[in-house]
Amino acid sequence: RYLLLHISAAWSPPCNQEAQDLGLNGAKKDLINKWLAKGGLFMTVLVQDYNQSNPGAPNATHIAKWINQHQVQTSTTYDPTQNLIAQGINPWAFPTNLVIDLRTMRIVSAWYGLDTTYQKWEAALNEQ
């Protein structure tokens, strides 16, 4: 099993586009079920709020807005202390996507920015 950890900022246009595409009403909404059927899990972590000029830590209100705005159909959480940024996730490279092999807990693939093809994610799922 693999996890696609999707690290997003609420203020980021590419993050919002990806969330919108994969939401219940999005152009790529059917991909979530396809990935689940292949053993893939998808989780979004919101690491910054909606303030583009001075982004801060997200809170429960921000994550609720994100979920409702995009009709999210996957697991979603937020990082209220911005630990991921403190660990080196570059805020100007959102969305950041990490594919984690849940058997070994190793990151097997990573990329930055909007990826409408999900080629690296699909490749990991097809290896199972």
SERO-4910 file (N, C-alpha, C, O; in steps of 0.05 Angstrom, whole numbers):
BEGIN
 pado doro    nc1    nc2    nc3   cac1   cac2   cac3    cc1    cc2    cc3    oc1    oc2    oc3
  Arg    A     17    -24      0      0      0      0     17     25      0     39     26     12
  Tyr    A      8     45    -13     22     70    -15      4     93     -7    -21     92     -9
  Leu    A     16    114      4      2    138     12     13    161     -5     37    165     -6
  Leu    A     -5    176    -17      3    201    -30     -3    223    -10    -26    229     -5
  Leu    A     18    234      2     15    256     21     17    282      6     38    289     -5
  His    A     -5    295      4     -8    320    -12     -7    343      8    -26    347     23
  Ile    A     15    359      7     19    381     25     11    407     11     22    414    -10
  Ser    A     -9    421     23    -21    444      9    -22    468     27    -20    467     51
  Ala    A    -25    491     13    -30    516     27    -56    527     16    -61    526     -8
  Ala    A    -73    537     34   -100    546     26    -98    570      7   -116    573    -10
  Trp    A    -77    586      9    -74    609     -8    -64    603    -36    -66    620    -54
  Ser    A    -54    579    -41    -40    571    -65    -59    564    -88    -74    545    -85
  Pro    A    -58    579   -111    -75    571   -133    -71    543   -143    -91    529   -148
  Pro    A    -46    533   -146    -43    505   -155    -54    485   -135    -66    464   -143
  Cys    A    -52    490   -109    -63    472    -89    -94    472    -91   -106    450    -90
  Asn    A   -105    495    -95   -135    497    -97   -144    483   -123   -165    470   -123
  Gln    A   -129    486   -144   -137    473   -169   -136    442   -166   -155    429   -175
  Glu    A   -115    432   -154   -114    403   -150   -136    393   -132   -149    373   -138
  Ala    A   -142    407   -111   -164    400    -93   -191    401   -107   -208    383   -104
  Gln    A   -195    421   -124   -220    424   -139   -223    401   -159   -244    389   -161
  Asp    A   -201    395   -173   -202    373   -193   -209    346   -181   -224    330   -193
  Leu    A   -198    341   -157   -203    315   -144   -227    314   -126   -234    293   -115
  Gly    A   -240    337   -122   -264    338   -106   -288    323   -118   -287    314   -141
  Leu    A   -309    321   -103   -333    306   -112   -344    316   -138   -356    300   -153
  Asn    A   -341    341   -144   -352    352   -169   -330    359   -189   -336    372   -209
  Gly    A   -306    350   -184   -283    357   -201   -280    340   -226   -292    319   -228
  Ala    A   -263    351   -244   -258    337   -269   -244    310   -265   -246    293   -283
  Lys    A   -230    306   -243   -215    282   -239   -226    266   -214   -211    251   -202
  Lys    A   -251    270   -208   -263    259   -184   -262    228   -183   -261    216   -162
  Asp    A   -262    215   -207   -262    186   -208   -235    174   -201   -233    150   -197
  Leu    A   -214    190   -202   -187    180   -196   -185    169   -167   -171    150   -162
  Ile    A   -198    182   -149   -196    174   -121   -205    144   -117   -190    129   -105
  Asn    A   -228    137   -128   -237    109   -126   -218     90   -141   -214     68   -131
  Lys    A   -207     98   -163   -188     82   -178   -163     77   -161   -153     54   -159
  Trp    A   -153     98   -147   -130     95   -131   -135     77   -106   -119     61    -99
  Leu    A   -159     81    -94   -166     64    -71   -167     35    -79   -159     18    -63
  Ala    A   -178     29   -102   -180      2   -112   -153    -11   -116   -150    -35   -114
  Lys    A   -133      5   -121   -106     -5   -125    -90     -5    -99    -66    -12    -99
  Gly    A   -102      2    -77    -89      2    -51    -75     28    -45    -59     29    -26
  Gly    A    -82     49    -59    -70     75    -54    -87     92    -36   -112     93    -39
  Leu    A    -75    105    -17    -88    124      1    -79    152     -6    -57    156    -15
  Phe    A    -97    171     -2    -91    199     -9    -98    216     15   -121    215     25
  Met    A    -79    232     24    -85    250     46    -73    277     41    -50    280     32
  Thr    A    -90    298     46    -81    325     43    -75    336     71    -90    332     90
  Val    A    -52    350     73    -45    364     98    -44    394     91    -27    402     74
  Leu    A    -61    410    102    -61    439     98    -41    451    118    -43    447    142
  Val    A    -20    464    107      1    475    124      1    505    127     16    516    143
  Gln    A    -14    519    110    -16    548    112    -45    556    107    -60    542     94
  Asp    A    -52    580    118    -79    590    116    -85    604     89    -69    601     70
  Tyr    A   -106    620     88   -114    633     63   -101    660     58   -106    672     37
  Asn    A    -84    669     75    -72    696     72    -47    693     55    -26    685     64
  Gln    A    -50    701     29    -28    698     10     -4    716     16     19    709     12
  Ser    A    -10    741     25     12    760     30     27    755     56     51    762     58
  Asn    A     15    742     75     28    736    100     16    710    112      2    711    132
  Pro    A     22    687     99      9    662    107     17    654    135     40    656    143
  Gly    A     -2    644    149      2    634    176     -6    605    179    -13    592    159
  Ala    A     -6    596    203    -14    568    209    -44    565    205    -59    583    212
  Pro    A    -52    543    193    -81    538    190    -94    529    217    -80    521    236
  Asn    A   -120    532    218   -135    523    241   -159    507    232   -163    502    208
  Ala    A   -176    499    250   -199    482    244   -218    496    225   -231    483    208
  Thr    A   -221    523    227   -239    538    209   -228    536    181   -244    534    162
  His    A   -202    538    177   -190    537    150   -194    510    137   -201    508    114
  Ile    A   -190    489    153   -193    462    141   -223    457    134   -228    444    114
  Ala    A   -241    466    151   -270    463    145   -277    478    119   -292    468    102
  Lys    A   -266    502    116   -271    518     92   -260    503     67   -273    502     46
  Trp    A   -236    492     70   -222    478     48   -239    454     39   -244    450     15
  Ile    A   -248    438     59   -264    414     53   -290    422     39   -298    409     19
  Asn    A   -304    442     49   -329    450     37   -326    463     10   -341    458     -9
  Gln    A   -305    480      7   -300    494    -18   -295    475    -41   -304    480    -63
  His    A   -280    454    -35   -272    435    -57   -288    409    -57   -282    392    -74
  Gln    A   -307    406    -40   -322    381    -38   -303    357    -36   -305    338    -51
  Val    A   -284    360    -17   -263    340    -14   -274    313     -8   -293    310      8
  Gln    A   -263    292    -21   -272    265    -16   -249    247     -5   -252    223     -6
  Thr    A   -228    259      4   -205    244     15   -199    253     44   -211    273     53
  Ser    A   -182    239     57   -173    246     84   -159    273     83   -143    278     65
  Thr    A   -166    290    102   -154    317    102   -149    324    131   -165    319    149
  Thr    A   -126    337    135   -119    347    162   -104    373    159   -100    383    137
  Tyr    A    -95    384    181    -80    409    180    -57    408    200    -58    392    219
  Asp    A    -37    424    195    -13    425    211    -12    452    226     -1    471    217
  Pro    A    -25    453    250    -28    479    264     -2    491    274     -1    515    280
  Thr    A     19    475    276     45    486    286     65    488    263     88    495    267
  Gln    A     56    481    239     73    483    214     99    467    217    120    475    209
  Asn    A     96    443    229    119    425    232    131    417    205    156    415    203
  Leu    A    114    413    185    125    404    159    142    426    147    163    420    134
  Ile    A    135    451    150    151    473    140    177    474    156    198    479    144
  Ala    A    176    471    182    200    471    198    219    449    191    243    451    195
  Gln    A    208    427    180    225    404    172    236    407    144    250    389    135
  Gly    A    230    429    131    242    434    105    224    434     80    234    437     58
  Ile    A    198    431     84    180    433     61    179    463     53    171    480     69
  Asn    A    186    469     29    188    496     19    160    508     14    146    497     -3
  Pro    A    152    529     28    125    540     23    121    551     -5     97    554    -13
  Trp    A    141    556    -20    137    566    -47    137    544    -67    137    549    -91
  Ala    A    137    519    -58    136    496    -76    111    480    -72    111    455    -75
  Phe    A     89    493    -66     64    480    -62     48    476    -88     50    494   -105
  Pro    A     34    455    -91     33    432    -73     58    416    -74     72    414    -94
  Thr    A     64    403    -51     86    384    -49     73    357    -46     55    353    -30
  Asn    A     82    337    -62     70    311    -62     92    290    -55    113    290    -68
  Leu    A     86    274    -35    105    252    -27     90    226    -29     68    223    -18
  Val    A    102    206    -43     91    179    -44    107    163    -23    131    160    -25
  Ile    A     92    152     -4    104    137     18     95    108     16     71    102     15
  Asp    A    115     90     16    110     61     17    103     54     46    120     56     63
  Leu    A     78     47     51     69     42     79     81     17     91     80     13    115
  Arg    A     92     -1     75    104    -25     85    131    -18     98    139    -30    118
  Thr    A    146      1     85    173      8     95    174     35    107    194     42    120
  Met    A    153     51    103    151     79    112    173     97     99    182    116    110
  Arg    A    181     89     75    201    104     60    187    121     38    167    113     27
  Ile    A    198    145     34    188    162     12    200    151    -14    224    150    -16
  Val    A    183    142    -32    193    130    -57    191    149    -81    202    143   -102
  Ser    A    177    171    -77    176    191    -99    167    217    -87    153    218    -66
  Ala    A    175    239   -100    167    266    -90    167    285   -114    183    282   -132
  Trp    A    149    304   -113    149    325   -134    135    350   -123    120    348   -103
  Tyr    A    141    372   -136    129    398   -128    112    409   -150    117    404   -174
  Gly    A     92    423   -143     75    436   -162     52    419   -171     51    395   -166
  Leu    A     33    432   -185      9    418   -195     17    396   -215     32    402   -234
  Asp    A      7    373   -211     12    350   -229    -15    339   -238    -28    324   -223
  Thr    A    -23    346   -262    -49    337   -271    -48    308   -282    -68    297   -288
  Thr    A    -23    297   -285    -21    270   -296    -18    248   -275    -26    226   -279
  Tyr    A     -7    256   -252     -3    237   -230     14    213   -239      9    191   -229
  Gln    A     32    216   -257     48    194   -268     64    180   -247     65    155   -246
  Lys    A     78    195   -229     94    182   -208     77    166   -189     84    145   -180
  Trp    A     54    177   -182     35    164   -164     24    139   -177     23    118   -164
  Glu    A     16    141   -202      6    117   -216     27     96   -219     21     72   -216
  Ala    A     52    104   -224     74     84   -226     78     69   -200     82     45   -201
  Ala    A     76     82   -177     79     69   -152     56     49   -148     60     26   -139
  Leu    A     32     57   -154      8     40   -150     10     16   -169      0     -6   -162
  Asn    A     20     19   -193     22     -3   -212     44    -23   -206     44    -45   -216
  Glu    A     63    -16   -188     84    -34   -180     75    -55   -160     88    -76   -157
  Gln    A     52    -51   -148     42    -70   -127     37    -97   -138     29   -115   -123
***
